[in-house]
Amino acid sequence: MLQNKQKGIALIQVLLLVGILSVFVLYFTQTSRQQIALATFANDRATALVNLQSAKSILLFRLLTEDKLVKNDDISGKENKYKTPFKWNFYGHPFLVMENVEASLQDQSGLLSAHFLDGELLGKTLLANGIEPSQIYRIVNYLLDWQDIDNLTRNYADEKSIFGDNIRNGHIPDLTDLKHIPEITADIYDVLSQSMTIHYAGSFNPMTAPDVVLRGLLDEQTFEQITHMRADNQLSKNQFNAITGIDEVEGIWFTPSNYLQLSITSKVGQVSLSQTWMLALNPYASVTTPVNYLETRG
């Protein structure tokens, strides 16, 4: 009887020991998996960062050394396409630079200046994107009043009656400032943030205007034709002029400027890294640096 009892106790001890060992094994297994996951994440993040910086270097080199524009050959009439292994563009549409690395370039001359506001062009842009005409009139006036240096509205009323004491009365430092202006809802801000820039390039380039702006310049049929042609890198200055009837005149220039917003997204595994830079390029710089960073985000 005593012997059986001792055997029973020994069996319980063995079972307890096995249970304790099992818990330790499970703990170490889980810890190992977590460490492997962390190591994989760190490795993927490092790889994604290297790929992002590599793509940035490739794009900056090409932006400083290659022509940005599709040209007509005056003799043969053939199109000279971009001499790049990828189809870049300057109107904000993403393009693939290398495997799992996507970039976009937005020429700032294709956007509307937030500081030197073209009320007519802004009105057309808002109208083409579903904003009511009566609301557009007020928004344009609010944008002008928000940044002018006087204390009177366009209708000679006291600006404090509309804006209170928090009016800017100067150039906005960032587009997020627009959120503080009356009647600018989230939907309207979305249109304005895609349409406007605080980095005025000195002229307007409709060829590099994003779709949200281009839609306000052209009728629907012309808009579709132009967007399809430039998506295929087939749109030259002469073709744009012939199709749209828009001429290069003072204040309108078809060549992309050297003020560009560059955004790059790099993905590896579960890691996604994104960075955005506002660039002022000077390809022929001899004293200053050829690349100046006006803004960096991400």
C-alpha positions as CSV (number, residue, x, y, z in Angstrom):
1,M,0.0,0.0,0.0
2,L,2.8,2.4,1.0
3,Q,4.7,1.5,-2.2
4,N,1.7,2.3,-4.4
5,K,1.3,5.6,-2.6
6,Q,4.9,6.5,-3.2
7,K,4.5,5.5,-6.9
8,G,1.5,7.8,-7.1
9,I,3.4,10.7,-5.5
10,A,6.3,10.1,-7.9
11,L,3.9,10.1,-10.8
12,I,2.4,13.4,-9.7
13,Q,5.9,14.9,-9.3
14,V,6.8,13.8,-12.8
15,L,3.6,15.3,-14.2
16,L,4.2,18.6,-12.4
17,L,7.7,18.7,-13.7
18,V,6.6,18.0,-17.2
19,G,4.0,20.7,-16.9
20,I,6.5,23.2,-15.7
21,L,8.9,22.3,-18.5
22,S,6.1,22.6,-21.0
23,V,5.3,26.1,-19.8
24,F,9.0,27.1,-20.1
25,V,9.2,25.6,-23.6
26,L,6.1,27.5,-24.6
27,Y,7.4,30.7,-23.1
28,F,10.8,30.4,-24.9
29,T,9.1,29.4,-28.1
30,Q,6.8,32.5,-27.9
31,T,9.7,34.7,-27.0
32,S,11.8,33.4,-29.9
33,R,8.9,34.0,-32.3
34,Q,8.6,37.6,-31.0
35,Q,12.3,38.1,-31.3
36,I,12.3,36.7,-34.9
37,A,9.4,38.9,-35.8
38,L,11.1,42.0,-34.3
39,A,14.4,41.1,-36.1
40,T,12.5,40.6,-39.4
41,F,10.7,43.9,-38.9
42,A,13.9,45.7,-38.2
43,N,15.6,44.1,-41.2
44,D,12.6,45.0,-43.5
45,R,12.6,48.5,-42.2
46,A,16.3,48.9,-42.9
47,T,15.9,47.5,-46.4
48,A,12.9,49.8,-47.0
49,L,14.9,52.8,-45.9
50,V,17.8,51.9,-48.1
51,N,15.5,51.4,-51.1
52,L,13.8,54.8,-50.4
53,Q,17.1,56.6,-50.2
54,S,18.3,54.8,-53.4
55,A,15.2,55.9,-55.2
56,K,15.6,59.4,-54.0
57,S,19.2,59.5,-55.3
58,I,18.2,58.1,-58.7
59,L,15.4,60.7,-59.1
60,L,17.5,63.7,-57.9
61,F,20.3,62.7,-60.3
62,R,18.0,62.4,-63.2
63,L,16.1,65.7,-62.3
64,L,19.5,67.5,-62.3
65,T,20.9,66.0,-65.5
66,E,18.0,65.2,-67.8
67,D,15.4,67.2,-69.7
68,K,12.0,67.1,-68.0
69,L,9.9,67.7,-71.1
70,V,8.6,65.7,-74.0
71,K,9.5,67.6,-77.2
72,N,8.5,67.6,-80.8
73,D,11.2,66.9,-83.3
74,D,10.9,69.8,-85.7
75,I,12.3,67.8,-88.7
76,S,10.8,64.3,-88.3
77,G,7.7,65.1,-86.3
78,K,8.5,62.2,-84.0
79,E,8.1,62.3,-80.2
80,N,11.2,62.2,-78.0
81,K,10.1,60.3,-74.9
82,Y,11.7,60.6,-71.5
83,K,15.1,59.0,-71.3
84,T,14.4,57.2,-68.1
85,P,13.7,53.5,-67.3
86,F,10.5,54.6,-65.7
87,K,7.6,56.8,-66.9
88,W,7.9,59.8,-64.6
89,N,5.6,62.7,-64.6
90,F,5.2,66.1,-62.9
91,Y,1.5,66.2,-62.1
92,G,1.4,64.1,-59.0
93,H,0.5,60.6,-60.3
94,P,2.5,57.8,-58.7
95,F,5.0,55.9,-60.8
96,L,7.3,52.9,-60.0
97,V,11.0,53.7,-59.6
98,M,12.1,50.2,-58.6
99,E,10.5,47.1,-57.2
100,N,8.2,48.0,-54.3
101,V,9.2,51.7,-54.4
102,E,6.7,54.2,-55.8
103,A,7.2,58.0,-56.2
104,S,5.3,61.1,-57.3
105,L,6.5,64.5,-58.5
106,Q,4.3,67.6,-58.4
107,D,5.5,70.6,-60.2
108,Q,4.6,73.6,-58.1
109,S,4.0,75.8,-61.2
110,G,1.1,73.4,-61.9
111,L,-0.7,74.5,-58.7
112,L,-2.5,77.7,-57.8
113,S,-0.5,80.1,-55.7
114,A,-2.1,80.5,-52.2
115,H,-0.3,83.8,-51.7
116,F,-1.0,85.4,-55.1
117,L,-4.4,84.1,-55.5
118,D,-6.0,83.8,-59.0
119,G,-9.6,84.0,-58.0
120,E,-11.0,83.2,-61.4
121,L,-8.9,80.0,-61.8
122,L,-9.6,79.0,-58.3
123,G,-13.3,79.5,-58.8
124,K,-13.2,77.3,-62.0
125,T,-11.4,74.6,-60.0
126,L,-13.9,74.6,-57.2
127,L,-16.8,74.6,-59.6
128,A,-15.4,71.7,-61.6
129,N,-15.1,69.7,-58.3
130,G,-18.7,70.1,-57.2
131,I,-18.7,73.3,-55.1
132,E,-21.7,75.5,-55.4
133,P,-21.2,78.9,-57.2
134,S,-22.7,80.9,-54.3
135,Q,-20.3,79.2,-51.9
136,I,-17.3,79.7,-54.3
137,Y,-17.8,83.5,-54.3
138,R,-17.7,83.6,-50.5
139,I,-14.7,81.2,-50.2
140,V,-12.6,83.2,-52.7
141,N,-13.3,86.4,-50.8
142,Y,-12.6,84.8,-47.5
143,L,-9.2,83.5,-48.8
144,L,-8.3,87.0,-50.0
145,D,-9.5,88.7,-46.8
146,W,-7.7,86.2,-44.6
147,Q,-4.3,87.1,-46.1
148,D,-4.6,90.8,-46.9
149,I,-3.1,93.3,-44.5
150,D,-6.1,95.5,-43.9
151,N,-9.0,95.1,-41.5
152,L,-11.8,95.3,-44.1
153,T,-13.5,92.6,-46.1
154,R,-14.1,92.8,-49.9
155,N,-17.5,94.4,-49.0
156,Y,-15.9,97.0,-46.7
157,A,-17.1,95.3,-43.5
158,D,-15.0,94.8,-40.4
159,E,-13.1,91.5,-40.9
160,K,-13.5,90.7,-37.2
161,S,-17.2,90.3,-37.8
162,I,-16.3,87.2,-39.9
163,F,-13.0,85.9,-38.6
164,G,-12.9,87.2,-35.0
165,D,-9.5,88.1,-33.6
166,N,-7.6,85.1,-35.1
167,I,-7.3,86.4,-38.7
168,R,-4.0,85.8,-40.4
169,N,-3.6,89.2,-42.1
170,G,-0.5,87.9,-43.9
171,H,0.7,85.1,-46.1
172,I,-0.3,81.7,-44.8
173,P,2.7,79.6,-43.6
174,D,1.1,76.3,-44.4
175,L,-2.0,75.1,-46.3
176,T,-3.4,73.7,-43.0
177,D,-4.0,77.3,-42.2
178,L,-7.0,77.2,-44.6
179,K,-8.9,75.0,-42.1
180,H,-9.4,78.0,-39.9
181,I,-11.3,80.0,-42.6
182,P,-15.1,79.9,-42.5
183,E,-17.0,77.6,-44.8
184,I,-13.9,75.6,-45.7
185,T,-15.2,72.1,-44.9
186,A,-13.2,68.9,-45.0
187,D,-14.3,68.3,-48.6
188,I,-13.4,71.8,-49.7
189,Y,-10.1,71.6,-47.9
190,D,-9.3,68.4,-49.7
191,V,-9.8,70.2,-53.1
192,L,-7.8,73.2,-52.0
193,S,-4.9,71.2,-50.6
194,Q,-4.6,69.3,-53.9
195,S,-4.9,72.6,-55.9
196,M,-2.8,75.1,-54.1
197,T,0.8,75.8,-53.0
198,I,2.7,78.3,-50.9
199,H,5.8,77.7,-53.0
200,Y,5.0,80.0,-56.0
201,A,7.2,79.2,-59.0
202,G,6.6,82.5,-60.8
203,S,4.3,81.2,-63.5
204,F,1.5,78.7,-64.1
205,N,2.0,75.5,-66.0
206,P,-1.3,73.8,-67.1
207,M,0.6,70.8,-68.5
208,T,1.6,69.8,-65.0
209,A,-1.6,70.7,-63.2
210,P,-3.1,67.9,-61.3
211,D,-6.4,66.5,-62.4
212,V,-8.3,68.5,-59.8
213,V,-7.0,71.8,-61.4
214,L,-7.0,70.6,-65.0
215,R,-10.7,69.7,-64.8
216,G,-11.5,73.3,-64.2
217,L,-9.5,74.5,-67.2
218,L,-10.9,72.2,-69.9
219,D,-14.2,70.7,-71.0
220,E,-14.8,67.1,-70.2
221,Q,-13.8,65.7,-73.7
222,T,-10.6,67.7,-73.8
223,F,-9.8,66.8,-70.2
224,E,-10.1,63.1,-71.0
225,Q,-7.9,63.4,-74.1
226,I,-5.2,65.4,-72.3
227,T,-5.1,63.1,-69.3
228,H,-4.8,60.0,-71.5
229,M,-2.1,61.4,-73.6
230,R,0.1,62.6,-70.7
231,A,-0.5,59.3,-68.9
232,D,1.2,57.6,-71.9
233,N,4.0,60.2,-72.0
234,Q,2.8,61.3,-75.4
235,L,1.9,64.9,-74.6
236,S,4.2,67.6,-76.0
237,K,4.0,71.4,-75.7
238,N,2.7,71.8,-79.3
239,Q,0.1,69.1,-78.9
240,F,-1.2,70.6,-75.6
241,N,-1.5,74.0,-77.3
242,A,-3.3,72.5,-80.4
243,I,-5.7,70.5,-78.3
244,T,-6.6,73.0,-75.6
245,G,-6.1,76.3,-77.4
246,I,-4.0,77.5,-74.4
247,D,-1.0,79.5,-75.4
248,E,2.3,80.2,-73.7
249,V,2.0,83.9,-72.7
250,E,3.2,86.0,-69.8
251,G,2.4,84.1,-66.6
252,I,1.8,80.8,-68.4
253,W,4.7,78.5,-69.2
254,F,4.6,74.9,-70.4
255,T,8.1,73.8,-69.1
256,P,8.2,72.2,-65.6
257,S,9.7,74.5,-63.0
258,N,12.5,73.6,-60.6
259,Y,10.2,73.8,-57.6
260,L,9.0,70.2,-57.1
261,Q,7.3,68.2,-54.4
262,L,8.9,64.7,-54.3
263,S,7.1,61.9,-52.4
264,I,8.5,58.4,-52.1
265,T,6.9,55.3,-50.6
266,S,9.0,52.1,-50.0
267,K,7.4,48.8,-49.0
268,V,9.2,45.7,-47.7
269,G,7.2,42.9,-46.0
270,Q,4.9,44.6,-43.5
271,V,6.9,47.8,-43.5
272,S,5.8,50.9,-45.4
273,L,8.0,54.1,-45.2
274,S,7.0,57.4,-46.8
275,Q,8.8,60.7,-47.1
276,T,8.0,64.0,-48.8
277,W,10.4,66.8,-49.7
278,M,9.7,70.2,-51.2
279,L,12.7,70.8,-53.5
280,A,14.2,73.9,-55.1
281,L,16.5,72.6,-57.8
282,N,19.4,74.5,-59.4
283,P,21.1,72.2,-61.9
284,Y,23.7,74.8,-62.9
285,A,24.7,75.9,-59.4
286,S,28.3,76.7,-58.9
287,V,28.3,78.5,-55.6
288,T,25.1,77.3,-53.9
289,T,23.9,73.7,-53.6
290,P,22.0,72.2,-56.5
291,V,19.3,70.8,-54.3
292,N,17.7,73.0,-51.6
293,Y,15.1,71.4,-49.2
294,L,12.2,73.8,-48.5
295,E,10.2,71.2,-46.5
296,T,10.7,67.7,-45.3
297,R,7.9,65.5,-44.0
298,G,7.9,61.9,-42.9
